[in-house]
Amino acid sequence: MVEPIASWTKLFIVAALYAVVITLLLSPAMLWLYRRRVTRWMERTGSNAAASPAEDGAPPAITWRTLFSHGAAAGRSRLIPTSGAGTWRIVAGYAVGGLACTLVLTACFGFAFADQMTMTAGVTVVLVYLLPVLATGLYLLSTRTVVRVGVFAAIGILLYVLLGSRQDLGLSLFTLFVLPPVLLLLIFSLRFWRGVAPMVMLLALPASLLAVGAVMYGAKGMGVTLAWPWRLSGFCLGALIGYALLRGLQRGYDAQRFSDLELFVDAWWLVFLLQQTVIFLLIGKDAVYFVALLSFVPFVLLRRLTWRARPALEAARVPRDLLLLRVFADSKRMEATFERFEQRWRHIGNIRMIAGWDLALRTIGPADFVAFLSGNLRRQFIRDERDLDTRLRSLHGARDADGRFRVEHFWCHADAWQATMRALTARSAVVLMDLRGFTGDRAGCRYELLHLARHAPTKPVLLLVDSANAYAELRQLLDGTEHEGAAWIVAKTDADVDASAQQLVEWLEASSH
C-alpha cells in the first residue's frame, strides 16, 4: 500500500508544481494576447451595424448640482449599509466553510503526529490553520494589496508573540503549510492574474497530471528522447480534458450556478487543500490523508448554507441597473476605481458597460476566455441589431448565490457601440460617467453626453471630473446650469486623489432623490 501511495504522491507533487508554474507564466501572456485581440476587433466594423443618429445641434437645457470630493452627499445613506452587510455576509460564509477545513486539517495533523500532540500544540495548529481564513476575509474586505498584506502581517506577528513556548511549532507550520498558498493568493489577486488564473489552472492541472503520469507510467524505463512523445501526448490530452472542463465551467457560470468571486476564491482553496494533502501524504503515506482534499465539499456546502441562512438585504427604492460610461484613458487608474466601486455597487444592482481595452484585464469572464481559446472571440462582439437584441435578451437580472449582482460588458465593433449605448441607457436606472481626462476632442464621450442630455435629462446621472478644464469643456458642451434639485450631479475630484467607492455610491444615491 505504501508504494502506490508514494507513487501517486510524487505524481501529485510534480504535476501541481508544473501547473502552478504554468499558470504563473501563462496567465499574463494570455491576458496580453487577449487584450490585443479584443482591441483589434473593436476597431473593425460590423456587416450590418445599427444606424447611429447624429447628436448634433444644441442640447436641451440641462440642470445639475456640483459636488466636491471633500463634501458629503446630503442625507443619510441607505445604500452603504446594504453593500456593507452584503460584503460581511460573504465573509461569514467563507469563514464558516474555512473553519470546517481548519478542523479537518487539524485532525489530519493530529493523526500524523499523534505521539507529539498536546492541548497547546492542538491550539497552535488550529490558530495557524485559521490564517488562510483570515487571508480570504482580507481579500473580500479590501481591494488594496498594501492593506491586505499589512493587516495579515500584523496579525501574524501578534499570533507569533502570543504563542509563547510554541513559537517554533507555529513558525514551522506557517512556513510549510500556510505561507506558499497565501503568497499564491497574493500573486493571483494582482491585475495580470486575477481575471484568468483559475481558468488557466483548470487547463494546466489535468495537462500536467497526464504529462507527468505518461512519463512515470507509460514511458517508464525509456530514455529521455523516447519519453518526450509520451509527455507531449499526455499534456495535449490533458489540455483537451481541461478545455472540456472549462466549457462546463462556462455553462455553469452562464446559468448562475456560481459567481466570478466564487470561481476565484474556491479555486484558491482547492489549490490550498491539494497542497495540504500532498504534504500529509509525504509525511504519512496513508490514503486517509485524502480527507484533507475532500474537505472542500463541506467547505462549499457550509458556505452556501450560511448564505441561505442570511439572505441578502434589499435596499428600499434603490435603482438597480447602473450604466458605466467612461473615457478610455488610464487603464490602471480606471481598474482601481472600478474594483473599489463594483465591490460596493454589486450588492445594490447590476453594472453594465461597453467593454474596452482599459478594463479588459478586469472583466474577462469564462465565456470570453473560452471564445478566446477556441478562436471564436469575434462571436462575443456586437455587429448589428440582431446581435444586440440577442445580447440584451440574455441579460441577468437576479443575484448570484453570494448575493451580488453581475457586471455585464458588451464588446462592440466600431460602428455598433453607439446603438448599444442607447439601448443600455434606456434600460438603466442610473448612469455613472467617468470623465477624468475628458477633452473636447473626445468624440465618443461627446456623443454619449449629448445623447444623455437629449434622452435622459431627468435620469439620475453622475459625471465625475478631475480638472477645471474638463469641467469647462463639459459646461461648454451642455450649457449646464446649477439647480439644487437636479437629477444630474457633476462631482469634482482632485486630479491626484481618487474618489472613494463610498463617496461614489453616496453621490449616485443623491442623484436619485
C-alpha distance (Angstrom), angle and dihedral (degrees) to the residues before:
residue distance angle dihedral
M1 . . .
V2 3.81 . .
E3 3.81 94.8 .
P4 3.85 96.3 54.6
I5 3.80 90.1 45.6
A6 3.81 90.9 50.6
S7 3.80 90.9 48.2
W8 3.80 93.6 49.5
T9 3.80 90.4 44.9
K10 3.78 90.7 55.6
L11 3.79 90.0 48.4
F12 3.81 92.4 51.7
I13 3.81 93.5 45.9
V14 3.79 96.4 49.7
A15 3.82 94.0 40.7
A16 3.80 92.7 47.4
L17 3.81 91.6 50.3
Y18 3.80 91.0 48.7
A19 3.80 91.3 48.3
V20 3.82 93.4 50.4
V21 3.81 92.5 47.5
I22 3.81 91.8 46.8
T23 3.81 90.5 49.5
L24 3.79 92.9 48.2
L25 3.79 93.1 49.9
L26 3.78 100.8 34.7
S27 3.83 101.4 45.0
P28 3.84 97.4 68.6
A29 3.80 91.2 43.2
M30 3.80 92.7 50.7
L31 3.81 91.9 46.8
W32 3.80 90.1 50.7
L33 3.80 91.2 51.0
Y34 3.81 91.0 44.3
R35 3.80 91.9 51.8
R36 3.79 91.8 49.1
R37 3.79 91.7 48.3
V38 3.81 96.1 49.7
T39 3.81 90.9 45.6
R40 3.77 89.2 55.1
W41 3.81 92.8 48.5
M42 3.81 90.9 48.1
E43 3.79 89.6 60.6
R44 3.80 93.7 54.3
T45 3.78 125.9 89.4
G46 3.78 127.1 -124.4
S47 3.77 125.9 -116.9
N48 3.78 94.6 -117.2
A49 3.78 108.8 8.6
A50 3.77 119.9 -173.4
A51 3.77 112.5 -99.3
S52 3.80 114.0 -99.2
P53 3.78 113.6 -150.4
A54 3.78 114.2 -141.4
E55 3.78 117.5 -107.4
D56 3.78 96.3 -145.1
G57 3.75 129.8 142.7
A58 3.77 130.8 46.0
P59 3.82 114.8 -39.5
P60 3.79 120.9 -129.6
A61 3.77 117.4 -89.5
I62 3.80 109.5 -74.7
T63 3.78 125.8 -160.1
W64 3.76 123.5 -161.2
R65 3.76 143.9 165.4
T66 3.79 121.3 -121.6
L67 3.80 117.5 -141.2
F68 3.78 131.2 177.3
S69 3.81 130.9 -135.8
H70 3.80 92.3 -116.5
G71 3.79 92.8 52.0
A72 3.79 125.9 83.2
A73 3.77 124.2 -131.4
A74 3.77 113.4 -105.7
G75 3.78 119.0 -101.7
R76 3.76 133.5 26.9
S77 3.79 113.9 -62.6
R78 3.80 119.1 -120.0
L79 3.81 93.5 -178.4
I80 3.80 100.5 58.7
P81 3.84 93.9 60.7
T82 3.80 89.2 46.7
S83 3.81 93.7 53.3
G84 3.80 92.5 41.8
A85 3.79 92.8 51.2
G86 3.81 89.7 48.7
T87 3.79 92.2 53.7
W88 3.80 92.9 48.8
R89 3.81 89.5 48.2
I90 3.81 89.2 58.4
V91 3.81 91.3 46.3
A92 3.82 90.5 50.7
G93 3.80 91.5 53.4
Y94 3.80 93.2 51.1
A95 3.82 91.0 43.9
V96 3.82 91.8 55.8
G97 3.81 92.5 46.0
G98 3.80 91.4 44.8
L99 3.80 91.3 50.3
A100 3.80 89.6 55.7
C101 3.80 89.9 53.2
T102 3.81 90.0 46.9
L103 3.80 91.3 56.4
V104 3.81 92.9 47.4
L105 3.82 92.7 48.1
T106 3.81 90.9 47.3
A107 3.81 89.3 52.7
C108 3.82 90.0 50.4
F109 3.79 90.1 50.3
G110 3.81 90.8 49.3
F111 3.79 90.3 50.1
A112 3.81 91.6 50.4
F113 3.80 94.0 47.5
A114 3.79 101.2 27.8
D115 3.81 93.6 145.0
Q116 3.82 92.3 55.2
M117 3.80 101.5 41.1
T118 3.78 118.0 115.0
M119 3.78 132.1 162.6
T120 3.80 93.1 -95.3
A121 3.79 91.4 45.3
G122 3.82 90.0 51.4
V123 3.79 91.6 51.0
T124 3.81 89.9 49.4
V125 3.80 91.7 51.8
V126 3.82 91.9 49.4
L127 3.80 92.5 49.5
V128 3.79 92.8 49.2
Y129 3.80 92.1 47.4
L130 3.81 89.3 52.0
L131 3.81 90.0 64.2
P132 3.85 93.1 81.6
V133 3.82 87.1 54.1
L134 3.81 87.7 52.6
A135 3.81 91.1 48.9
T136 3.81 90.1 51.9
G137 3.79 92.1 49.4
L138 3.81 92.0 50.3
Y139 3.80 90.3 49.4
L140 3.80 90.1 53.1
L141 3.81 96.8 43.3
S142 3.80 101.3 44.7
T143 3.80 135.0 37.7
R144 3.82 94.4 -164.3
T145 3.80 115.7 95.4
V146 3.80 92.8 -154.4
V147 3.82 90.8 56.1
R148 3.79 92.8 48.1
V149 3.80 93.5 48.9
G150 3.81 94.4 41.5
V151 3.80 96.6 50.5
F152 3.82 92.8 42.7
A153 3.81 91.5 50.3
A154 3.82 92.5 46.4
I155 3.82 93.3 51.0
G156 3.81 90.8 43.6
I157 3.81 91.7 53.4
L158 3.80 91.0 46.1
L159 3.80 90.3 51.1
Y160 3.80 90.6 49.2
V161 3.81 90.8 53.3
L162 3.81 92.6 47.5
L163 3.82 93.3 51.1
G164 3.79 90.5 72.6
S165 3.80 110.0 174.7
R166 3.80 90.9 12.9
Q167 3.81 94.5 59.9
D168 3.81 93.7 109.5
L169 3.81 91.8 52.4
G170 3.79 92.1 45.8
L171 3.80 92.9 49.2
S172 3.81 92.8 47.7
L173 3.80 92.1 49.2
F174 3.79 92.0 47.3
T175 3.81 94.0 48.2
L176 3.79 95.4 47.8
F177 3.80 104.6 31.2
V178 3.82 107.8 25.8
L179 3.80 113.4 21.5
P180 3.86 99.1 66.4
P181 3.84 95.9 52.2
V182 3.82 92.2 42.3
L183 3.81 90.0 53.3
L184 3.80 87.9 48.8
L185 3.82 89.9 52.9
L186 3.80 89.5 50.7
I187 3.81 92.6 51.9
F188 3.81 94.7 43.1
S189 3.81 90.5 51.9
L190 3.82 91.4 60.7
R191 3.80 119.0 101.8
F192 3.83 97.2 -104.0
W193 3.82 93.6 53.9
R194 3.78 110.0 25.7
G195 3.80 97.8 79.5
V196 3.80 98.3 51.2
A197 3.82 110.5 12.2
P198 3.85 95.7 99.9
M199 3.81 91.1 48.0
V200 3.81 94.0 45.9
M201 3.80 88.5 48.8
L202 3.80 89.6 53.7
L203 3.80 88.3 56.7
A204 3.79 96.1 40.6
L205 3.80 99.3 48.0
P206 3.85 100.0 60.6
A207 3.82 89.7 37.4
S208 3.80 90.7 53.8
L209 3.80 93.3 43.4
L210 3.80 93.8 53.3
A211 3.81 93.2 40.6
V212 3.80 92.3 53.4
G213 3.81 93.0 38.1
A214 3.80 92.2 51.3
V215 3.81 90.6 55.9
M216 3.81 95.1 41.9
Y217 3.79 96.2 48.4
G218 3.80 110.4 12.1
A219 3.81 99.6 40.8
K220 3.79 96.7 32.1
G221 3.78 110.8 150.9
M222 3.82 94.4 11.1
G223 3.77 123.4 121.2
V224 3.79 123.9 -100.7
T225 3.81 92.6 -98.5
L226 3.81 94.1 52.9
A227 3.80 92.2 43.9
W228 3.81 94.4 61.2
P229 3.85 96.2 72.0
W230 3.80 88.3 52.8
R231 3.80 91.6 47.9
L232 3.80 92.5 47.9
S233 3.79 94.1 45.6
G234 3.80 91.1 49.3
F235 3.79 91.6 48.2
C236 3.81 93.4 50.4
L237 3.79 93.0 46.2
G238 3.80 90.5 48.0
A239 3.80 91.2 48.9
L240 3.80 89.6 53.1
I241 3.80 89.9 51.0
G242 3.80 89.0 48.1
Y243 3.80 90.5 50.8
A244 3.83 90.2 51.4
L245 3.81 88.9 50.7
L246 3.80 89.0 48.3
R247 3.80 90.8 53.7
G248 3.79 89.1 52.2
L249 3.80 88.7 48.6
Q250 3.79 89.8 52.6
R251 3.80 92.6 51.4
G252 3.79 90.4 49.7
Y253 3.79 91.7 49.9
D254 3.81 92.5 47.8
A255 3.82 88.8 51.1
Q256 3.83 89.2 51.9
R257 3.80 94.0 -118.8
F258 3.80 87.3 139.6
S259 3.79 138.4 2.2
D260 3.79 132.5 -119.2
L261 3.81 88.7 -105.2
E262 3.79 92.0 54.2
L263 3.79 89.8 48.5
F264 3.80 92.5 55.6
V265 3.81 100.8 39.5
D266 3.82 95.5 39.7
A267 3.81 90.6 50.0
W268 3.79 89.8 54.7
W269 3.81 92.7 48.0
L270 3.78 90.0 50.1
V271 3.81 90.3 53.4
F272 3.81 89.8 46.8
L273 3.81 92.8 51.8
L274 3.80 91.0 45.4
Q275 3.80 89.0 55.0
Q276 3.80 91.8 50.0
T277 3.81 90.5 50.0
V278 3.79 92.4 51.7
I279 3.82 92.4 49.3
F280 3.79 92.4 49.8
L281 3.79 91.1 47.8
L282 3.79 89.6 52.6
I283 3.80 89.8 51.3
G284 3.77 100.8 41.9
K285 3.82 108.1 13.1
D286 3.80 89.7 -147.0
A287 3.81 125.6 133.1
V288 3.81 89.6 -135.9
Y289 3.81 88.4 80.8
F290 3.79 90.5 70.7
V291 3.81 83.8 82.0
A292 3.81 85.9 79.5
L293 3.80 90.0 64.1
L294 3.80 92.0 41.9
S295 3.81 89.8 57.0
F296 3.81 85.1 81.2
V297 3.82 87.4 80.0
P298 3.84 96.3 61.1
F299 3.80 87.6 39.6
V300 3.81 90.3 62.6
L301 3.80 96.2 37.2
L302 3.80 95.7 49.1
R303 3.78 91.5 46.3
R304 3.79 91.8 53.0
L305 3.82 91.9 45.0
T306 3.79 90.0 51.8
W307 3.79 90.7 52.0
R308 3.80 91.2 49.4
A309 3.79 90.5 50.4
R310 3.81 89.4 53.8
P311 3.83 107.6 43.9
A312 3.79 117.3 -155.7
L313 3.80 114.2 -94.9
E314 3.78 119.2 -110.3
A315 3.80 114.2 -144.6
A316 3.80 112.3 -141.7
R317 3.81 117.4 -110.6
V318 3.79 93.3 -6.1
P319 3.81 120.0 158.6
R320 3.76 104.1 -121.4
D321 3.78 110.3 -171.0
L322 3.80 114.6 63.8
L323 3.79 125.3 -170.9
L324 3.81 113.8 -149.1
L325 3.80 116.2 -154.8
R326 3.78 124.0 174.2
V327 3.78 150.4 161.5
F328 3.81 108.8 -91.8
A329 3.80 96.1 -128.8
D330 3.81 130.7 101.5
S331 3.80 103.7 29.4
K332 3.80 95.6 -173.9
R333 3.81 93.5 53.0
M334 3.79 91.8 43.2
E335 3.81 91.4 50.2
A336 3.81 91.3 51.8
T337 3.80 92.6 48.5
F338 3.78 92.8 44.9
E339 3.81 94.2 48.6
R340 3.80 92.4 52.8
F341 3.79 93.5 43.1
E342 3.80 97.5 46.6
Q343 3.80 90.3 50.3
R344 3.82 86.1 63.8
W345 3.78 104.1 33.5
R346 3.79 99.3 45.9
H347 3.80 89.1 71.9
I348 3.81 86.8 57.8
G349 3.79 105.7 39.8
N350 3.79 149.1 -35.5
I351 3.80 121.5 -63.1
R352 3.79 116.1 -143.7
M353 3.77 127.7 -176.1
I354 3.76 146.1 158.0
A355 3.79 103.3 -100.4
G356 3.78 120.3 -121.8
W357 3.77 143.6 170.7
D358 3.82 90.9 -96.0
L359 3.83 93.8 67.6
A360 3.80 98.3 25.3
L361 3.81 92.2 110.1
R362 3.80 91.9 50.5
T363 3.81 103.1 43.2
I364 3.80 103.1 42.1
G365 3.79 109.8 128.2
P366 3.81 136.4 -175.3
A367 3.82 92.7 -87.9
D368 3.82 92.1 51.9
F369 3.80 92.3 46.1
V370 3.80 94.3 48.5
A371 3.81 90.4 47.5
F372 3.80 89.8 49.7
L373 3.82 93.2 50.2
S374 3.80 93.1 46.5
G375 3.81 93.9 47.8
N376 3.81 92.1 -115.5
L377 3.79 98.6 110.9
R378 3.79 90.9 125.4
R379 3.82 88.8 68.1
Q380 3.80 88.1 67.0
F381 3.80 90.0 62.8
I382 3.79 126.6 90.8
R383 3.79 109.2 -126.6
D384 3.79 104.4 163.9
E385 3.80 144.8 -2.8
R386 3.80 92.6 -76.5
D387 3.81 91.6 56.9
L388 3.78 90.2 46.3
D389 3.81 93.9 50.7
T390 3.81 91.3 47.9
R391 3.78 91.7 49.8
L392 3.80 93.5 47.3
R393 3.81 91.3 51.5
S394 3.81 89.9 54.8
L395 3.80 95.0 55.7
H396 3.79 115.8 130.3
G397 3.77 118.2 -126.4
A398 3.80 103.3 170.6
R399 3.78 129.3 79.7
D400 3.78 122.3 -103.4
A401 3.79 119.5 -117.2
D402 3.81 90.1 -90.5
G403 3.81 89.4 61.1
R404 3.79 96.3 -109.6
F405 3.77 129.3 120.5
R406 3.79 120.7 -130.3
V407 3.77 138.2 -99.6
E408 3.79 107.3 -128.5
H409 3.77 118.7 -169.2
F410 3.80 128.4 -169.5
W411 3.79 119.8 -146.8
C412 3.80 109.1 -152.1
H413 3.76 138.6 -176.1
A414 3.79 117.0 -120.5
D415 3.81 93.3 -94.8
A416 3.82 97.4 41.4
W417 3.81 105.2 55.0
Q418 3.81 94.8 82.1
A419 3.82 93.4 57.7
T420 3.80 88.7 46.4
M421 3.79 91.3 50.7
R422 3.80 91.5 51.1
A423 3.82 92.3 49.4
L424 3.79 93.1 48.2
T425 3.79 91.8 47.5
A426 3.79 90.5 55.6
R427 3.81 91.2 49.9
S428 3.81 97.3 44.9
A429 3.77 126.1 89.2
V430 3.80 95.1 -158.0
V431 3.81 136.1 17.8
L432 3.80 129.3 -146.3
M433 3.80 114.0 -168.1
D434 3.80 118.2 -174.4
L435 3.80 105.4 -151.7
R436 3.78 97.6 172.1
G437 3.78 104.9 138.0
F438 3.82 92.4 20.2
T439 3.81 118.1 155.9
G440 3.77 131.4 172.7
D441 3.81 93.1 -103.5
R442 3.81 92.9 63.4
A443 3.80 96.3 108.8
G444 3.81 94.8 -177.5
C445 3.80 94.0 53.0
R446 3.81 91.0 45.1
Y447 3.80 89.9 54.4
E448 3.81 91.9 49.0
L449 3.81 93.8 47.3
L450 3.79 93.4 48.2
H451 3.80 91.7 47.1
L452 3.80 91.2 50.8
A453 3.80 90.9 47.9
R454 3.80 92.6 51.8
H455 3.79 101.0 38.2
A456 3.82 105.3 24.4
P457 3.82 107.1 32.4
T458 3.82 91.8 138.2
K459 3.81 97.4 37.9
P460 3.83 115.3 107.1
V461 3.82 104.0 -97.3
L462 3.80 127.4 174.5
L463 3.80 116.6 -162.3
L464 3.80 114.5 -166.2
V465 3.83 116.3 -155.7
D466 3.78 130.4 172.8
S467 3.82 106.7 -169.1
A468 3.76 142.0 43.0
N469 3.81 90.0 -118.7
A470 3.80 92.5 55.8
Y471 3.80 90.4 48.5
A472 3.81 90.9 49.3
E473 3.82 91.3 49.4
L474 3.79 89.2 49.9
R475 3.79 93.3 51.0
Q476 3.78 91.7 47.2
L477 3.81 92.1 50.6
L478 3.81 98.2 45.2
D479 3.79 102.5 21.9
G480 3.79 88.9 -137.3
T481 3.78 123.5 -173.2
E482 3.79 130.6 -159.2
H483 3.81 118.7 -101.1
E484 3.78 125.2 165.2
G485 3.81 96.3 -139.0
A486 3.81 97.8 41.3
A487 3.81 119.3 137.3
W488 3.80 91.4 -141.2
I489 3.79 118.9 78.0
V490 3.79 125.9 -166.6
A491 3.80 107.4 -158.1
K492 3.77 116.6 -162.4
T493 3.79 116.8 -153.3
D494 3.78 130.7 -179.6
A495 3.79 113.5 -97.3
D496 3.82 92.4 -125.3
V497 3.82 98.2 37.2
D498 3.80 119.5 69.3
A499 3.78 119.4 -141.9
S500 3.78 112.9 -110.0
A501 3.80 120.5 -114.0
Q502 3.79 89.5 -119.1
Q503 3.78 91.7 54.7
L504 3.80 92.1 49.3
V505 3.79 90.5 52.2
E506 3.81 91.1 47.9
W507 3.80 91.2 50.5
L508 3.80 91.4 49.3
E509 3.77 90.1 49.6
A510 3.80 90.3 49.9
S511 3.81 90.5 51.9
S512 3.83 89.4 54.9
H513 3.82 94.2 60.1
